Amino acid sequence: MYVGVIHTIRDADAWAGMMRSVAPDSFPAGLELLATATSADVDRAICLWRAPGVEQLQSTLDQLAGQFAVNDCFAVSDEFTQIAGQASQAASV
């Protein structure tokens, strides 16, 4: 399934350090980061993931970044998700 995340960043320096050091293959099996973007003023960020469920991703992100960001995870409609460069298809995990 697709999972969207809105991060409200409380510590911009810690967030920037994490973003510079985290590798896409460092996430637990089944979690795939598809896109991420951080606001210019480093107070918010958005991400799109493929994950087995919202709860698993929420738990992982809270462990990874919960000390310096509030992570609001939510299920995203497969029908209305479009990813540039990929054929339209439902996520399967």
N, CA, C and O atoms as a Tinker XYZ file with bonds, in Angstrom:
   372  protein
     1  N      0.836000   -1.175000    0.000000    73     2
     2  CA     0.000000    0.000000    0.000000    64     1     3
     3  C      0.880000    1.236000    0.000000    63     2     4     5
     4  O      2.045000    1.184000    0.393000    81     3
     5  N      0.312000    2.348000   -0.445000    73     3     6
     6  CA     1.011000    3.625000   -0.367000    64     5     7
     7  C      0.679000    4.286000    0.968000    63     6     8     9
     8  O     -0.446000    4.199000    1.460000    81     7
     9  N      1.681000    4.948000    1.542000    73     7    10
    10  CA     1.494000    5.689000    2.781000    64     9    11
    11  C      2.125000    7.064000    2.596000    63    10    12    13
    12  O      3.284000    7.179000    2.197000    81    11
    13  N      1.353000    8.098000    2.890000    73    11    14
    14  CA     1.861000    9.459000    2.858000    64    13    15
    15  C      2.277000    9.872000    4.261000    63    14    16    17
    16  O      1.738000    9.379000    5.252000    81    15
    17  N      3.242000   10.783000    4.334000    73    15    18
    18  CA     3.687000   11.283000    5.627000    64    17    19
    19  C      3.903000   12.786000    5.532000    63    18    20    21
    20  O      4.528000   13.286000    4.597000    81    19
    21  N      3.377000   13.487000    6.512000    73    19    22
    22  CA     3.692000   14.896000    6.687000    64    21    23
    23  C      4.500000   14.983000    7.976000    63    22    24    25
    24  O      4.029000   14.601000    9.047000    81    23
    25  N      5.717000   15.489000    7.854000    73    23    26
    26  CA     6.603000   15.646000    9.008000    64    25    27
    27  C      6.570000   17.114000    9.435000    63    26    28    29
    28  O      6.777000   18.007000    8.613000    81    27
    29  N      6.312000   17.357000   10.706000    73    27    30
    30  CA     6.445000   18.690000   11.273000    64    29    31
    31  C      7.760000   18.679000   12.048000    63    30    32    33
    32  O      7.880000   18.025000   13.084000    81    31
    33  N      8.726000   19.402000   11.537000    73    31    34
    34  CA    10.097000   19.331000   12.047000    64    33    35
    35  C     10.284000   20.306000   13.196000    63    34    36    37
    36  O      9.999000   21.497000   13.070000    81    35
    37  N     10.768000   19.786000   14.319000    73    35    38
    38  CA    11.006000   20.606000   15.506000    64    37    39
    39  C     12.472000   20.974000   15.674000    63    38    40    41
    40  O     12.788000   21.939000   16.370000    81    39
    41  N     13.370000   20.224000   15.051000    73    39    42
    42  CA    14.809000   20.485000   15.147000    64    41    43
    43  C     15.394000   20.363000   13.738000    63    42    44    45
    44  O     15.693000   19.266000   13.267000    81    43
    45  N     15.550000   21.511000   13.079000    73    43    46
    46  CA    15.996000   21.532000   11.684000    64    45    47
    47  C     17.387000   20.938000   11.513000    63    46    48    49
    48  O     17.640000   20.249000   10.525000    81    47
    49  N     18.293000   21.188000   12.449000    73    47    50
    50  CA    19.651000   20.655000   12.333000    64    49    51
    51  C     19.665000   19.131000   12.421000    63    50    52    53
    52  O     20.357000   18.463000   11.651000    81    51
    53  N     18.902000   18.590000   13.357000    73    51    54
    54  CA    18.823000   17.132000   13.493000    64    53    55
    55  C     18.182000   16.511000   12.251000    63    54    56    57
    56  O     18.635000   15.470000   11.774000    81    55
    57  N     17.129000   17.147000   11.723000    73    55    58
    58  CA    16.482000   16.646000   10.503000    64    57    59
    59  C     17.472000   16.637000    9.342000    63    58    60    61
    60  O     17.587000   15.640000    8.629000    81    59
    61  N     18.184000   17.740000    9.155000    73    59    62
    62  CA    19.144000   17.833000    8.051000    64    61    63
    63  C     20.233000   16.778000    8.188000    63    62    64    65
    64  O     20.638000   16.175000    7.194000    81    63
    65  N     20.706000   16.549000    9.396000    73    63    66
    66  CA    21.714000   15.520000    9.618000    64    65    67
    67  C     21.205000   14.134000    9.270000    63    66    68    69
    68  O     21.919000   13.334000    8.665000    81    67
    69  N     19.964000   13.851000    9.655000    73    67    70
    70  CA    19.376000   12.553000    9.326000    64    69    71
    71  C     19.240000   12.399000    7.815000    63    70    72    73
    72  O     19.587000   11.356000    7.261000    81    71
    73  N     18.736000   13.433000    7.151000    73    71    74
    74  CA    18.526000   13.357000    5.712000    64    73    75
    75  C     19.839000   13.164000    4.956000    63    74    76    77
    76  O     19.867000   12.495000    3.923000    81    75
    77  N     20.906000   13.737000    5.456000    73    75    78
    78  CA    22.219000   13.581000    4.803000    64    77    79
    79  C     22.821000   12.194000    5.025000    63    78    80    81
    80  O     23.625000   11.725000    4.219000    81    79
    81  N     22.432000   11.545000    6.114000    73    79    82
    82  CA    23.090000   10.288000    6.471000    64    81    83
    83  C     22.280000    9.025000    6.191000    63    82    84    85
    84  O     22.852000    7.940000    6.090000    81    83
    85  N     20.976000    9.146000    6.066000    73    83    86
    86  CA    20.148000    7.945000    5.889000    64    85    87
    87  C     20.251000    7.442000    4.448000    63    86    88    89
    88  O     20.219000    8.219000    3.493000    81    87
    89  N     20.375000    6.123000    4.321000    73    87    90
    90  CA    20.449000    5.488000    2.997000    64    89    91
    91  C     19.137000    4.762000    2.719000    63    90    92    93
    92  O     18.558000    4.158000    3.622000    81    91
    93  N     18.663000    4.816000    1.473000    73    91    94
    94  CA    17.384000    4.161000    1.148000    64    93    95
    95  C     17.346000    2.677000    1.508000    63    94    96    97
    96  O     16.277000    2.150000    1.816000    81    95
    97  N     18.481000    2.003000    1.475000    73    95    98
    98  CA    18.495000    0.574000    1.785000    64    97    99
    99  C     18.642000    0.301000    3.280000    63    98   100   101
   100  O     18.781000   -0.854000    3.684000    81    99
   101  N     18.615000    1.344000    4.100000    73    99   102
   102  CA    18.751000    1.157000    5.546000    64   101   103
   103  C     17.415000    0.939000    6.247000    63   102   104   105
   104  O     17.384000    0.663000    7.446000    81   103
   105  N     16.312000    1.060000    5.514000    73   103   106
   106  CA    14.995000    0.881000    6.109000    64   105   107
   107  C     14.667000   -0.604000    6.238000    63   106   108   109
   108  O     15.171000   -1.417000    5.463000    81   107
   109  N     13.835000   -0.961000    7.201000    73   107   110
   110  CA    13.449000   -2.366000    7.348000    64   109   111
   111  C     12.810000   -2.921000    6.067000    63   110   112   113
   112  O     12.252000   -2.175000    5.262000    81   111
   113  N     12.902000   -4.214000    5.902000    73   111   114
   114  CA    12.317000   -4.884000    4.746000    64   113   115
   115  C     10.850000   -4.526000    4.628000    63   114   116   117
   116  O     10.133000   -4.475000    5.627000    81   115
   117  N     10.405000   -4.280000    3.413000    73   115   118
   118  CA     9.009000   -3.956000    3.151000    64   117   119
   119  C      8.718000   -2.469000    3.110000    63   118   120   121
   120  O      7.640000   -2.069000    2.671000    81   119
   121  N      9.657000   -1.634000    3.558000    73   119   122
   122  CA     9.479000   -0.186000    3.516000    64   121   123
   123  C     10.308000    0.390000    2.379000    63   122   124   125
   124  O     11.523000    0.197000    2.321000    81   123
   125  N      9.641000    1.097000    1.477000    73   123   126
   126  CA    10.318000    1.686000    0.319000    64   125   127
   127  C      9.945000    3.162000    0.216000    63   126   128   129
   128  O      8.782000    3.507000    0.011000    81   127
   129  N     10.942000    4.021000    0.359000    73   127   130
   130  CA    10.738000    5.456000    0.221000    64   129   131
   131  C     10.694000    5.792000   -1.261000    63   130   132   133
   132  O     11.676000    5.582000   -1.973000    81   131
   133  N      9.558000    6.314000   -1.734000    73   131   134
   134  CA     9.383000    6.626000   -3.151000    64   133   135
   135  C      9.733000    8.075000   -3.469000    63   134   136   137
   136  O     10.262000    8.369000   -4.541000    81   135
   137  N      9.437000    8.981000   -2.538000    73   135   138
   138  CA     9.716000   10.403000   -2.761000    64   137   139
   139  C      9.753000   11.116000   -1.425000    63   138   140   141
   140  O      9.059000   10.743000   -0.480000    81   139
   141  N     10.579000   12.152000   -1.364000    73   139   142
   142  CA    10.641000   12.982000   -0.172000    64   141   143
   143  C     11.031000   14.396000   -0.566000    63   142   144   145
   144  O     11.749000   14.603000   -1.545000    81   143
   145  N     10.559000   15.355000    0.194000    73   143   146
   146  CA    10.914000   16.755000   -0.035000    64   145   147
   147  C     10.775000   17.499000    1.289000    63   146   148   149
   148  O      9.831000   17.286000    2.050000    81   147
   149  N     11.735000   18.370000    1.538000    73   147   150
   150  CA    11.734000   19.185000    2.754000    64   149   151
   151  C     11.574000   20.642000    2.356000    63   150   152   153
   152  O     12.171000   21.094000    1.379000    81   151
   153  N     10.771000   21.372000    3.108000    73   151   154
   154  CA    10.554000   22.790000    2.819000    64   153   155
   155  C     11.860000   23.570000    2.952000    63   154   156   157
   156  O     12.770000   23.162000    3.674000    81   155
   157  N     11.938000   24.683000    2.254000    73   155   158
   158  CA    13.152000   25.507000    2.252000    64   157   159
   159  C     13.519000   25.986000    3.649000    63   158   160   161
   160  O     14.700000   26.135000    3.962000    81   159
   161  N     12.521000   26.228000    4.487000    73   159   162
   162  CA    12.814000   26.689000    5.843000    64   161   163
   163  C     12.953000   25.541000    6.848000    63   162   164   165
   164  O     13.073000   25.781000    8.049000    81   163
   165  N     12.937000   24.321000    6.371000    73   163   166
   166  CA    13.135000   23.091000    7.148000    64   165   167
   167  C     12.198000   23.026000    8.363000    63   166   168   169
   168  O     12.616000   22.673000    9.466000    81   167
   169  N     10.926000   23.374000    8.136000    73   167   170
   170  CA     9.966000   23.179000    9.222000    64   169   171
   171  C      8.913000   22.126000    8.889000    63   170   172   173
   172  O      8.161000   21.695000    9.764000    81   171
   173  N      8.859000   21.710000    7.615000    73   171   174
   174  CA     7.953000   20.639000    7.204000    64   173   175
   175  C      8.618000   19.806000    6.117000    63   174   176   177
   176  O      9.528000   20.261000    5.424000    81   175
   177  N      8.136000   18.572000    5.990000    73   175   178
   178  CA     8.582000   17.698000    4.901000    64   177   179
   179  C      7.428000   16.774000    4.541000    63   178   180   181
   180  O      6.534000   16.523000    5.349000    81   179
   181  N      7.466000   16.277000    3.315000    73   179   182
   182  CA     6.481000   15.298000    2.866000    64   181   183
   183  C      7.215000   14.095000    2.296000    63   182   184   185
   184  O      8.311000   14.220000    1.751000    81   183
   185  N      6.602000   12.945000    2.428000    73   183   186
   186  CA     7.181000   11.712000    1.897000    64   185   187
   187  C      6.065000   10.822000    1.366000    63   186   188   189
   188  O      4.922000   10.895000    1.817000    81   187
   189  N      6.414000    9.996000    0.416000    73   187   190
   190  CA     5.518000    8.957000   -0.082000    64   189   191
   191  C      6.268000    7.642000    0.011000    63   190   192   193
   192  O      7.397000    7.515000   -0.463000    81   191
   193  N      5.629000    6.680000    0.622000    73   191   194
   194  CA     6.234000    5.366000    0.871000    64   193   195
   195  C      5.358000    4.264000    0.304000    63   194   196   197
   196  O      4.166000    4.450000    0.057000    81   195
   197  N      5.983000    3.109000    0.104000    73   195   198
   198  CA     5.289000    1.839000   -0.044000    64   197   199
   199  C      5.590000    1.078000    1.239000    63   198   200   201
   200  O      6.747000    0.939000    1.635000    81   199
   201  N      4.538000    0.589000    1.882000    73   199   202
   202  CA     4.711000   -0.077000    3.173000    64   201   203
   203  C      3.607000   -1.111000    3.370000    63   202   204   205
   204  O      2.546000   -1.014000    2.753000    81   203
   205  N      3.854000   -2.101000    4.227000    73   203   206
   206  CA     2.812000   -3.089000    4.510000    64   205   207
   207  C      1.608000   -2.476000    5.218000    63   206   208   209
   208  O      0.487000   -2.964000    5.076000    81   207
   209  N      1.837000   -1.407000    5.981000    73   207   210
   210  CA     0.735000   -0.774000    6.694000    64   209   211
   211  C      1.169000    0.546000    7.312000    63   210   212   213
   212  O      2.360000    0.810000    7.482000    81   211
   213  N      0.193000    1.358000    7.638000    73   211   214
   214  CA     0.456000    2.673000    8.225000    64   213   215
   215  C      1.154000    2.521000    9.575000    63   214   216   217
   216  O      2.107000    3.245000    9.861000    81   215
   217  N      0.694000    1.596000   10.397000    73   215   218
   218  CA     1.234000    1.444000   11.749000    64   217   219
   219  C      2.709000    1.077000   11.740000    63   218   220   221
   220  O      3.485000    1.603000   12.538000    81   219
   221  N      3.106000    0.169000   10.834000    73   219   222
   222  CA     4.514000   -0.238000   10.774000    64   221   223
   223  C      5.389000    0.952000   10.386000    63   222   224   225
   224  O      6.444000    1.161000   10.984000    81   223
   225  N      4.968000    1.729000    9.397000    73   223   226
   226  CA     5.756000    2.890000    8.989000    64   225   227
   227  C      5.778000    3.935000   10.094000    63   226   228   229
   228  O      6.829000    4.512000   10.375000    81   227
   229  N      4.633000    4.190000   10.726000    73   227   230
   230  CA     4.566000    5.170000   11.817000    64   229   231
   231  C      5.568000    4.810000   12.908000    63   230   232   233
   232  O      6.306000    5.673000   13.383000    81   231
   233  N      5.597000    3.559000   13.303000    73   231   234
   234  CA     6.504000    3.102000   14.345000    64   233   235
   235  C      7.965000    3.299000   13.945000    63   234   236   237
   236  O      8.775000    3.774000   14.741000    81   235
   237  N      8.294000    2.933000   12.712000    73   235   238
   238  CA     9.666000    3.074000   12.228000    64   237   239
   239  C     10.096000    4.536000   12.199000    63   238   240   241
   240  O     11.190000    4.871000   12.653000    81   239
   241  N      9.239000    5.410000   11.667000    73   239   242
   242  CA     9.592000    6.826000   11.581000    64   241   243
   243  C      9.672000    7.473000   12.957000    63   242   244   245
   244  O     10.515000    8.341000   13.182000    81   243
   245  N      8.810000    7.066000   13.874000    73   243   246
   246  CA     8.877000    7.612000   15.227000    64   245   247
   247  C     10.181000    7.217000   15.909000    63   246   248   249
   248  O     10.746000    8.003000   16.670000    81   247
   249  N     10.664000    6.001000   15.640000    73   247   250
   250  CA    11.955000    5.577000   16.195000    64   249   251
   251  C     13.103000    6.331000   15.550000    63   250   252   253
   252  O     14.058000    6.711000   16.227000    81   251
   253  N     13.018000    6.549000   14.250000    73   251   254
   254  CA    14.093000    7.198000   13.495000    64   253   255
   255  C     14.154000    8.701000   13.736000    63   254   256   257
   256  O     15.237000    9.255000   13.924000    81   255
   257  N     12.998000    9.364000   13.732000    73   255   258
   258  CA    12.981000   10.832000   13.743000    64   257   259
   259  C     12.038000   11.428000   14.781000    63   258   260   261
   260  O     11.852000   12.645000   14.808000    81   259
   261  N     11.450000   10.617000   15.620000    73   259   262
   262  CA    10.455000   11.101000   16.564000    64   261   263
   263  C     10.969000   12.091000   17.591000    63   262   264   265
   264  O     10.186000   12.841000   18.174000    81   263
   265  N     12.276000   12.106000   17.822000    73   263   266
   266  CA    12.832000   13.050000   18.792000    64   265   267
   267  C     12.855000   14.473000   18.249000    63   266   268   269
   268  O     12.904000   15.435000   19.015000    81   267
   269  N     12.818000   14.605000   16.909000    73   267   270
   270  CA    12.933000   15.950000   16.331000    64   269   271
   271  C     11.881000   16.265000   15.277000    63   270   272   273
   272  O     11.944000   17.312000   14.633000    81   271
   273  N     10.907000   15.364000   15.095000    73   271   274
   274  CA     9.824000   15.627000   14.145000    64   273   275
   275  C      8.570000   14.871000   14.557000    63   274   276   277
   276  O      8.643000   13.766000   15.095000    81   275
   277  N      7.425000   15.480000   14.298000    73   275   278
   278  CA     6.145000   14.800000   14.463000    64   277   279
   279  C      5.810000   14.204000   13.103000    63   278   280   281
   280  O      5.772000   14.919000   12.102000    81   279
   281  N      5.567000   12.901000   13.063000    73   279   282
   282  CA     5.340000   12.174000   11.817000    64   281   283
   283  C      3.871000   11.777000   11.717000    63   282   284   285
   284  O      3.395000   10.933000   12.478000    81   283
   285  N      3.161000   12.385000   10.781000    73   283   286
   286  CA     1.737000   12.109000   10.579000    64   285   287
   287  C      1.589000   11.201000    9.362000    63   286   288   289
   288  O      1.645000   11.664000    8.222000    81   287
   289  N      1.401000    9.898000    9.611000    73   287   290
   290  CA     1.298000    8.904000    8.542000    64   289   291
   291  C     -0.164000    8.610000    8.236000    63   290   292   293
   292  O     -1.001000    8.561000    9.138000    81   291
   293  N     -0.464000    8.413000    6.943000    73   291   294
   294  CA    -1.848000    8.144000    6.535000    64   293   295
   295  C     -1.866000    7.292000    5.273000    63   294   296   297
   296  O     -0.977000    7.394000    4.428000    81   295
   297  N     -2.892000    6.451000    5.159000    73   295   298
   298  CA    -3.069000    5.623000    3.963000    64   297   299
   299  C     -3.401000    6.519000    2.779000    63   298   300   301
   300  O     -4.144000    7.491000    2.912000    81   299
   301  N     -2.849000    6.185000    1.630000    73   299   302
   302  CA    -3.051000    6.948000    0.401000    64   301   303
   303  C     -3.783000    6.050000   -0.599000    63   302   304   305
   304  O     -3.471000    4.866000   -0.728000    81   303
   305  N     -4.736000    6.613000   -1.287000    73   303   306
   306  CA    -5.526000    5.872000   -2.269000    64   305   307
   307  C     -4.652000    5.387000   -3.426000    63   306   308   309
   308  O     -3.993000    6.191000   -4.086000    81   307
   309  N     -4.645000    4.087000   -3.668000    73   307   310
   310  CA    -3.931000    3.544000   -4.826000    64   309   311
   311  C     -4.477000    4.133000   -6.124000    63   310   312   313
   312  O     -3.723000    4.424000   -7.053000    81   311
   313  N     -5.783000    4.303000   -6.174000    73   311   314
   314  CA    -6.427000    4.779000   -7.403000    64   313   315
   315  C     -5.954000    6.168000   -7.807000    63   314   316   317
   316  O     -5.823000    6.455000   -8.997000    81   315
   317  N     -5.700000    7.024000   -6.840000    73   315   318
   318  CA    -5.369000    8.411000   -7.150000    64   317   319
   319  C     -3.899000    8.752000   -6.932000    63   318   320   321
   320  O     -3.552000    9.929000   -6.831000    81   319
   321  N     -3.038000    7.755000   -6.859000    73   319   322
   322  CA    -1.600000    7.985000   -6.704000    64   321   323
   323  C     -0.936000    7.866000   -8.062000    63   322   324   325
   324  O     -1.099000    6.863000   -8.756000    81   323
   325  N     -0.191000    8.886000   -8.436000    73   323   326
   326  CA     0.567000    8.873000   -9.682000    64   325   327
   327  C      2.014000    9.168000   -9.368000    63   326   328   329
   328  O      2.326000   10.136000   -8.673000    81   327
   329  N      2.893000    8.335000   -9.879000    73   327   330
   330  CA     4.325000    8.507000   -9.670000    64   329   331
   331  C      4.978000    8.660000  -11.030000    63   330   332   333
   332  O      4.891000    7.769000  -11.874000    81   331
   333  N      5.623000    9.781000  -11.237000    73   331   334
   334  CA     6.251000   10.067000  -12.525000    64   333   335
   335  C      7.202000    8.946000  -12.923000    63   334   336   337
   336  O      7.995000    8.474000  -12.109000    81   335
   337  N      7.117000    8.531000  -14.165000    73   335   338
   338  CA     8.010000    7.505000  -14.680000    64   337   339
   339  C      7.555000    6.086000  -14.421000    63   338   340   341
   340  O      8.215000    5.144000  -14.859000    81   339
   341  N      6.444000    5.904000  -13.720000    73   339   342
   342  CA     5.934000    4.575000  -13.452000    64   341   343
   343  C      4.553000    4.422000  -14.070000    63   342   344   345
   344  O      3.743000    5.349000  -14.065000    81   343
   345  N      4.305000    3.238000  -14.599000    73   343   346
   346  CA     2.973000    2.956000  -15.141000    64   345   347
   347  C      1.969000    2.982000  -13.993000    63   346   348   349
   348  O      2.294000    2.589000  -12.872000    81   347
   349  N      0.775000    3.436000  -14.265000    73   347   350
   350  CA    -0.263000    3.484000  -13.235000    64   349   351
   351  C     -0.620000    2.068000  -12.817000    63   350   352   353
   352  O     -1.050000    1.246000  -13.627000    81   351
   353  N     -0.427000    1.804000  -11.516000    73   351   354
   354  CA    -0.756000    0.489000  -10.982000    64   353   355
   355  C     -0.930000    0.595000   -9.488000    63   354   356   357
   356  O     -0.394000    1.504000   -8.855000    81   355
   357  N     -1.674000   -0.326000   -8.925000    73   355   358
   358  CA    -1.863000   -0.350000   -7.487000    64   357   359
   359  C     -0.595000   -0.860000   -6.823000    63   358   360   361
   360  O      0.093000   -1.725000   -7.366000    81   359
   361  N     -0.288000   -0.325000   -5.653000    73   359   362
   362  CA     0.888000   -0.766000   -4.908000    64   361   363
   363  C      0.616000   -2.173000   -4.377000    63   362   364   365
   364  O     -0.496000   -2.497000   -3.961000    81   363
   365  N      1.637000   -2.975000   -4.404000    73   363   366
   366  CA     1.493000   -4.305000   -3.829000    64   365   367
   367  C      2.655000   -4.569000   -2.903000    63   366   368   369
   368  O      3.815000   -4.470000   -3.304000    81   367
   369  N      2.354000   -4.899000   -1.683000    73   367   370
   370  CA     3.393000   -5.193000   -0.692000    64   369   371
   371  C      3.017000   -6.485000   -0.032000    63   370   372
   372  O      3.734000   -6.960000    0.849000    81   371
